[in-house]
Amino acid sequence: IRLLALTGCRKSELLTWQWDHVDFERGCLRLPELKPGAKVVPLGTPALELLSKLPHWEGNPYVLPSAKGMHFVGLQKAWDKIRRSAKLDDVRLHDLRHSFASVAVAGGDSLYLVGNVLATVKRRQQSGTPTSAMTRCARWPTGRRRRLLRR
């Protein structure tokens, strides 16, 4: 769930991340054809630190593996438990994606960059190609954003 908040990825994207998609050296995720298409996700230091602490299961390529050799599928159930405990009945997992965008913009990132990082269908249609920052896979700035996410 933290990875959703730290990356702005969709649940379906997160659950299908594979270790060969993670580029620790360049600080990004290179996702293959998904909704709405292939994309590069810049990763900030908190996301990279979290990923580096996750175990690699032999024979399972997924970052979030299941015991059955596939990817984890119980994220919604875990979120529902957390949500009930925190009395956040009206907060959906997808709302973390919106929160990521809000924190990024509040931290000084442009709507254009955030839209391209999130790779929304509308943004893709408007821009046509990823920004050079996404192509370079530069690390996502983390200073103020990290402090905001810890609150």
Secondary structure as UniProt FT lines:
FT   HELIX           2..7
FT   HELIX           11..15
FT   HELIX           19..21
FT   STRAND          22..23
FT   TURN            24..27
FT   STRAND          28..31
FT   STRAND          39..42
FT   HELIX           45..53
FT   TURN            58..59
FT   TURN            67..68
FT   HELIX           75..85
FT   TURN            86..87
FT   TURN            89..90
FT   TURN            93..94
FT   HELIX           95..106
FT   TURN            107..108
FT   HELIX           111..118
FT   HELIX           121..127
FT   HELIX           132..136
FT   HELIX           143..150
//
